[in-house]
Amino acid sequence: MRFEPIDRPPHAFQQPVTAGQIQAVCQRVFGADARVSSAVELGLGMYNNTFKVTVEGRDRPVVVRFAPAPARQCVSEREFMRNEYATVPYLAPIAPLMPRIIAADWSHELVGRDYLVQTLLDGVPAPEGLSDYPRPTWMGFFRRLGEITRIIHDVRGPGFGTVAAPRHATWSRAVTESLHDIASDLDDAGLDSADLRKAAALAAEHHAVLDEITEPRLLTGDLWTVNVMIAPGAPEPTITGVLDLDRTSWGDPAADWPIRMAASRQDERVAFWEAYGERDLRPSAVWRSLVYEIRHLGAVRLERHRHGQADRVEESYDAVAEVLSRLT
């Protein structure tokens, strides 16, 4: 087997997977005679370990993804892979863009981690492929991204919270609990979480504003360029696939990551709104957006810490303080 893992320091969050484990997974999925000829780890993701795997006799490579071991998962990031699996039926409106799941295994019999085997999407990752096009042509890409986001947000759910376990009857409870979960993870990491807890207290105090949101909608959690594939050599950037929607939840569409990212700059991404629709800028919606921004910043702080970006962790405290000043 040609085995090409990514070389990481021993303390890195993404722990290694062995060639033998990948071989064992493929034999379980494709049969005892299956032989892996190559396994190359892909480097765009920052949570799971993802390999492009070629199995002898199969027409196309497959993707094998390993979740972090349970002991390494934070409270706010628990069982994302299982959440992604539970979301598949709700993503039917964009099924042609999604990888197909070949196998899922939560047994930990072969590896002490959850894993998925999926079809390999055609195309190149958008962060790489977009640079081949003049920036004015990116407008069409972001317009299509807005359309896809709107399709997903139009899916209605049974309650608020993660797709796998929508246990909250109100949006305010889902938001305040998620803020507390992130704060607990920051505490466990030895970081100051006082600003997140203050935001949670304000969210609880003003729960009526959050509870103006009464209908749970499907949120992507992480949809942006890094999770999009585009067609190589097309006349303009053309989306061919969407992947890794493991942070999905039911809630207010305005709380979703693509909404935050589309609103963050006035450049080509303004085309996003042409397909998605206009933002709600009423005072109550603006107040909610500030709470969502603090929640995003808290999750980003945790991720930066996990990947050893100490200077950027410190930046997040100033960013949260600025948003809190507008929230109170």
FENRAUR-V900698 format. One line per field, one symbol per residue. ss: DSSP state (~ for helix, > for strand, _ for the rest). burial: 1 if it has 24 or more other ideal C-beta (glycine too) atoms within 12 Angstrom, else 0. A space follows every 10 residues. Layout:
ss: ???
burial: ???
//
This chain:
ss: _>>>______ ________~~ ~~~~~~~~~~ _____>>>>> >>______>> >>>>>_____ _>>>>>___~ ~~__~~~__~ ~~~~~~~~~~ ~~~~~~~>__ >>>>>_____ ____>>>>>_ ___>>~~~~~ ~~__~~~~~~ ~~~~~~~~~~ ~~~__>___> >>_____>__ ~~~~~~~~~~ ~~~~~~~~__ ___~~~~~~~ ~~~~~_~~~~ ______>>>_ ____~~~>>> ________>> >>______>> >_~~~_~~~~ ~~~____~~~ ~~~~~~____ __~~~~~~~~ ~~~~~~~~~~ ~~~~~~___~ ~~~~~~~~~~ ~~~~~~~_
burial: 1000100000 0011111010 1111110011 0001010111 1101111111 1111100000 1111111100 0111011111 1111111101 1001001110 1111100001 1011111111 1011110011 0010000111 1111111111 1110101011 1111010101 1111111111 1111110010 1010111111 0111011011 1010011111 1111111111 1000011111 1111111111 1111111111 1110000110 1110110000 0000101111 1111111111 1111110000 0010011011 00110010
//
